Amino acid sequence: MDYVLQQTLNALSVGSEYALLALGLAIVFSIVGLVNFAHGELITVAGYAIYFAAALMAPNPWVLVAIGIAASVGAAWAFERVAFRAIRNAPVNTGILTAFGVSIMVQNAFVIFVATRPKPVQTPEFLASVVQLGPLRLPVLQLVETGVTAVAILALVALLRFTTLGLAMRAAAKDFTAVRLMGIRANRVIQAAFMISGFLAGLAAIFILSRRGAVDPFMGFVPVLKAFVACVLGGLGSLPGAVVGGLVLGIFEVALQVVLPQDVAAYRDAIVFAVVGLTLVRFPAGLLGRTVELGDKDT
């Protein structure tokens, strides 16, 4: 029973990480229709910001956390302003190619100007500690990650429901043209969406770095790939779907890690993606996505 509870907490922790990243992808896609594959580089930017801040100033770990999140938010704003604003009205393929271009440029910038090898990163020491509750040994990192994700989701819900900016973002997700006709500035809404995605990526980066203990130029690739899978599984563009997809993906990954034999566990990701593909055959729009009737094809 103790083992089951510990693995449940582990599954919720991994699912929370995917949910944070998937939310960042979903909020941008819901407003501008962009699948931002450069989202993973926000994690890398946050990681290197913490690394350089620790090397130059050696401040309090809490200050490092704030610097990492601020760097991620700033990078998200810069990506939108420099790269994505110019192609806002371009075809979808242009946006995808631009996102990949930004991702590759950022990765190579870190390779050229920093290093290809992982660099150790200082994170709050208490995240590496363990809480003993009777027979249970609960890692603080997993408890904090699950709790922070829950608070971030509630804060995002409150922002979207009870603030003027949130209402504008919800309206923009429904009909952006109508929002602009009402006098709401499109740039303000889109920048807010990118900066919120950067904030969520910065939060996720703290926990990813606490697990890894190091930063490298390519550390954001796998997390954002799985976050994209979580978005598609939950329903691309659906914020509740992003959360559900992230949690389901994390829980399923951990469950497979527990039940699969050791010689088969190496194929866990392949099995996960295969099951996700089969799920999408049954639910083409995702678990919480809206089905859009496109009509029959001409023969």
N, C-alpha and C positions, 0 to 999 in steps of 0.2 A: 504493500500500500504506500509506504514511504517513497519507494522508487517511482511509483506511478505519479504521485504528487510532484516530485522533483522534475520528472520528464514533462508533466503538464505545464509547469512553470517555464521550463526550457522552450517548449513549443510556443507558448504565449509570447515569450521574449523574442524569439526569431520572427514570429508572425508580426509582432509590433514593429520591428525594424522594417520589414517589407511594407507594412501599412503606411508608415511615415513617408517612405520614398514613393509609394504608389499614389498617395494623396497629392504629393507635389507634382507628379506627372499628370494626374487627373485634373487638378484645378487649372493647369495651363491648357490642357487639351479641351476642357469644357468651354473655355472662353475663346481661344484663338484657333482651335483645331490643329494644334501642333504637338506631335509626339517628340518631346525634347530629349533626344538621346544624349545630349550634353549634360543632362541632369547629374550623371555620375561624377562629372568633373567638379561639381560643386562640393562633393565629399572630399575630393582630392585637394581642392583649394582650401577647405577648412582644415584638413590635416596638415598641410604645409604651413598655413598661417600659425597653427599651434606650435609646430616644430620651430619655426623661426622666432616666434615670440618667446618661447622657452629658452632658446639659445642666446638671444640678444638681451633679454630683460630678466629671465628667470622669475616671473611673477607668480603670484598665488595661482594654484590650479583652476580656481573658479574664474579668475581673470582670463586664463587661457581658454576656458570654455566659451566665455563671452566673445573673445577675439575670434575664435573659430566660427561661431555662429554669425558674427558680424561680417566676416570675410565671405562666407557662403552667400549671405543676403546681398552683399555688394557685388559679388561675381554674377549672381542671377540678374541683378539690375543691369550690369554691364553687358551681359549676353543679349538681353532684350534690346538695349539701346543701340548697341553696335552692330549686332548680327541679324536679329530677328525682326526688328522694326522695318527694315528696308524691304523685306520679302513677305510682309504681312498679308498682302493681297495676291500673292503668287500661288500657283498650284501647290497641292499638298506635297507632291514629290520634291519640290524645291525646298520646302521647309524641312523635310526629312534629311535631304542632302546637306543643307546648311547646318543642321544639328550635328550630323556626323562630322562635318568639316570643323566646327567649333571644338568638338570633342578631340579630334585628332590633333588640332593645333595646340590645345592646352596640354595634352599628354606630351607632345614633342617638345613644347617649351620647357616643361619640367625635366624631361630627359636631357635636353641640351644645357640648360642653365643651372640645374640642381644635380641630379644623379639618377641613374637607373636602379641603384640598389636601395633597398628599404632603409629608412631612417627611423631610429627609435623616437617615440613621442611620449611625452609626459602627460599622464591623465590623472584625475583625482584618485588618491590611493584607496579611499574608502570603497571605490567601485570594485576593487579586487578582493575585498573582504567577504566573509561569509557570516550569515546570521544563523545561530543555532536555536531551533525551536523544537525542543524535545529530541526525538530521533532524526528530525529533518535538518539538513544543512542546505540553507537557501542562499545562493550567491546574490550579493547585493546588486550586482550589475543587472541581473535579470529582473529583480524586483523593481529597481529604479526605472529600467527601460519600459517595462509594462505600465508602470504608474505614469511616467512622463508621457507616453503615447496616449493614454486615456485622457490625461489633462489637455494635451495638445488637440485632440479630436474635439473635446468639449469646448475648448476655447475657439476653435475654428467654426464650430456650429454656432456659438454665440455671436461671433463676428459676422457670419453670413446672415443671421436672422435678425439681429438687433442693432446693426449699424448701417448708416447710409451707404458706406462703401460696400458692405456686404450685400445689401439689397441691389446695388448697381451691378455687382459681380454676378449675382443670381440671375438678374434680368439679362445681362449680357450673354450668359450661357444659353438663354432661351432664344433671344433675338437681338443680335448686336446692332443691326441696322436701326431698329426701333429705339434702342437705348441712345444711340447717337442723335436721333431725331428729337429726343427729349432734352437734349442739351448737356448730356453727361459726356465728359471728356474721355475719349477712347484710350488715349495714352495713359491716363491715370489709372483706369481699371486694369489694363493689361500689365502695367508696371507693378501694380499691387499683387496681381496673381503671380508674377514671376518672383517677387520678393517673398511672398508667403511660401512658395515652393522652395526658395533658397533657405528660409528659416527652418522648414521641415527637414531639408537635406542636411543642414548644419546640426540639428539635433541627432539625426541618424548617424552622422559622422562621428560624434562623440562616442557613441556606443560601439560603432565599428572599430574605432581606434582603440578603445579600451579592450576589445577582444584581441585585436591584432598586435597591439603594442608598437606598431611601426606604420609609416606612411610610404607609399611609392606612387609613381606616376599613373599606374594602371589600376589602382585599388577600387575605383568607382565603377569599373566595367561590369563585373559580375553582379553586384548589388542592384544596379539600375536595370540590368537585363531581367533579373528575377522580379523586380518591381513592375516592369512592363508586363511580364507574364501575369502578375497578380492583377494589374489593371484590366487586362483582356479577360481574365477569368471572372472578375467581378462585374465587368461591363465598362468598357472604355468610355471615359467621360462622366461616369457616375461616381460621386464622392463616397456614398455608402458602399458602393460596389468595390471601390479601391480598398477600403478598410476590410471588408469581408474577404475579398480576394487575397489580400496580404496575410490575414490570419489563417485562412484555409490553407494557403500554400505553406506557411511556416509550420502549422500543425501537421500537415501531411509529410513534410520533409523529416521532421523529428520522429514521427511515427514509423516511417520507413527505416530510419537509422536504427531504431530500437528493435524492430521485428525482423529485418533482413539478416540473413547469415553474413558473416564477415566477408566471405569471398564474393558476395553479391552486392554488398553495401556500396562498393565503388561505383556502381551503375545507378545510384540513387537519383541523380539529376535526370538521367535519361528516362527513368521510370516516371518521375514526376511530370516531365514534359509530355510523355506519352499519355498519361492519365488526363492532364489538362487538355490535350488535343481531343481526346475522346469526349471529355465533358463539353467542349465547345461544339462538337458534332450534335450533341443533344440540346445545348443552349447556345446557339450561334452568336447571340448578342451578349453573352456572359450571364452570370447568375442573377444579377440585378439590372442588366442592361435593357434598354427599350428596343423592341423589334420594330424595324422600319420596313414597310412594304415597298419594295423597289419595282414591283411589277414583273411580268413575265418577259423573258428575252425574246426578241424577234427571231423567227426561224426562217 
